[in-house]
Amino acid sequence: MEIKPNPVQVIPPTNEQKELFEAPFKQDADLAVALEKPKLTTEQLTSIPDVIDGYQLSVKDKHDLLLDALVVDQKELYYFVDDKGYIMRHFTDEPTDEAKRFVNFEDVLMNMKETQLNEQNFEYLKKSLKYLGFGENLNYALEVRLKGGSDKFTLGASAAFATATAKDMVNYELRFSKSKTTDNYFLNDYKATLEKGNANGTTQEPISRVFVLNKGNDITAKEAYNLLSGRSIQKNAEVADRFTVLAANQEVAKVLNMPDAKAKIQELVKTGAAGDYAIQGKDNVTIKTFDKNGKETPVKTARENLQLIHAFIQKNDKGNDDIPYDVRDMAGAKQMVKELIKDKNTASLTLTEKGVPIGKFDEKGKEIDLAPTKRKEEVWMKLDFEKKNDQGEFPFKTFFKNYGFDLDKAVTAHPIKELNDPDQRERLMSSLKRGNLQSVTLEKNGTEEKAFVAASPQFKNLSLYDKDLKLVYEKPQDIKVQNQEDKGYQRGR
């Protein structure tokens, strides 16, 4: 996989600008319309290079380029902007081959007179691109756009992925914006569009998705391709533990936050569902109890291993360590809260039982709602192509550890030759976690067959393809049929 920068892309004209430009050429155009010319925005003018192939562009040239065509008589060629906003060349006296058709960043100069490059920000963005799998080929285009000084800009890139039967293409649109308070730029998200190839040379209907960045464990360029191809990837995610709502010691709901838990209890009170209610946190630790009318009551069971965690206001990058205090009971905890809030650097106080938060107080000692505890967990995810979310994007299907998918168990159930070598096994497992379609060798009745596998956490199995990428089976029930039909299908030792 090699990421290649797309040609220079400009901000295309609006429909209103197009209509105003084309109006004089219509039969019913009057003189007033013919005299009025569409104006380009500052952002449009800035996005257009000042020099193309050594030719200096005037403001009029930029209008011609964006709205019609820029003719350079001396060179017997002209430039125009296509539907995607890319600047194109066309030679008038000879065929224009593909290598010369697109105008690239090496062929242009942008207006950089007034903009000083922020080297530290530039280095940070280059590292971000490399971490996301875009390599270093976009660095020059990035530098040009940063020196251009626009508040927002987009960099285009593409990559080809060869499969056993065809070639897939992915186009990426990386979207940058400038901070409102500093001269730093940020890579906010990117849009990936997959054009999946067919064996006969045609391509399928493009599939797109925007991947938001800067939320931790960002989706890489290759992972975006795997997700758009329908496969699953594993990411280390921050998972919030839900609160459990009990009615007469029976679980009735799991909710994400404390307000929802309280609201659920008030809803149950109206139905007279039980004589008492409770909210539990992690490890079934009781946080709060309520009577049949929904009024909070003291927890009857004895509290164990109570600690009050004193958190401080962060005053520097190193921060301040939280200080735990052992307390004997709830009354002692509340008394200590009154003492600790006298420290003006107090940010909050959290009361825990056996390490599980059961109460929280702000810097003034007022009790506030608990946030759910969070933990890091390996999570499998794939795109759900059967529906779209409120943003018009394919949502993620997420499979947590308690869903029950065990990749090692799924892989070991198949006669994969590579599993016999520890190094090859490790590479196979790592590749499957990244969502790759991995080539393997199947040992069957003393013979070897080439095949392809991918992780399928939804079905707690592997997706198995033959050498021509035809799906052999995926769902659990298909495995049973396969095993019944071919009893000799066992992993070699």
Secondary structure, 3 states (H helix, E strand, C coil): CCCEECCCECCCCCHHHHHHHHHHHCCCCCHHHHHCCCCCCHHHHHHCCCEECCEECCHHHHHHHHHCCEEEHHHCEEEEECCCCEEEEEECCCCCCHHHHECCHHHEECCCCCCCCCHHHHHHHHHHHHHCCCCCCCHHHHHHHHHHCCCEEEEEEEEEEECCCCEEEEEEEEEEEECCCCCCEEEEEEEEEEECECCCCCECCCEEEEEECCCCCCCCHHHHHHHHCCCCEEEEEEEECCEEEEECCEEEEEECCHHHHHHHHHHHHHHCCCCEEEEECHHHCEEEEEECCCCEECCCCCCCCEEEEEEECCCCCCCCCCEEEEECCHHHHHHHHHHHCCCCCEEEEEEEECCEEEEEEECCCCEECCCCCEEEEEEEEEECCCCCCCCCCCCEEEECHHHCCCHHHHHHCCCEHHHHCHHHHHHHHHHHHCCCCEEEEEEECCEEEEEEEEEEHHHCEEEEECCCCCEEECCHHHHHHHHHHCCCCCCCC
